[in-house]
Amino acid sequence: MTITAATNSAASGMFAQQSRLAATADNIANALSTGYDRRDTRMTTSSTGGVTATVSALSSQTVGETANVDLGEEMLSLIETEIAFKANASAFETGADLWDVLMSIKRD
């Protein structure tokens, strides 16, 4: 895997976690809303090594019910999202550092 491929993969992971965070925030904000369908985020990998997030509504309630949101599950999702984002950011920073090293070698 090239440095560029690694940084692109890490960047796609950060974007995917951003989508997951937005869906989780929507779920928390609408936890008591009548008729709200919980948003679920599915991560899929591409053949190039990147990650894509797909957000969809989970409709499992009848009309007039409050949202099907479990706040404990949403808090766990926030923690998982933070950890995954930090891991991708660390990988991205490592790739950027490697590029800096290569550029300094080239200049000398």
Residue pairs with C-beta under 8 A, 6 or more apart in sequence:
1 9
1 49
3 95
3 98
3 99
3 102
4 95
5 48
5 49
6 91
6 94
6 95
7 91
7 92
7 95
7 96
7 99
8 48
8 49
8 50
9 48
9 49
9 50
9 51
9 91
10 88
10 89
10 91
10 92
10 95
11 88
11 92
12 46
12 50
12 51
12 52
13 50
13 51
13 84
13 85
13 87
13 88
13 91
14 85
14 88
14 89
14 92
15 53
16 43
16 51
16 52
16 53
17 53
17 81
17 84
17 85
17 88
18 85
19 41
19 53
19 55
20 41
20 43
20 53
20 55
20 77
20 81
21 78
21 81
21 85
22 55
23 39
23 40
23 41
23 55
24 39
24 41
24 74
24 77
24 78
24 81
26 39
27 38
27 39
27 67
27 69
27 74
28 69
28 71
28 74
30 36
30 67
30 69
31 66
31 67
31 69
31 71
31 74
32 66
32 67
33 66
33 67
34 64
34 65
34 66
34 67
35 61
35 63
35 64
35 65
35 67
36 66
36 67
36 69
37 57
37 58
37 59
37 60
37 61
37 67
37 68
38 57
38 58
38 67
38 68
38 69
39 55
39 56
39 57
39 58
40 55
40 56
40 57
40 58
41 53
41 54
41 55
42 53
42 54
42 55
42 56
43 51
43 52
43 53
44 51
44 52
44 54
45 51
45 52
46 52
58 68
60 68
61 67
61 68
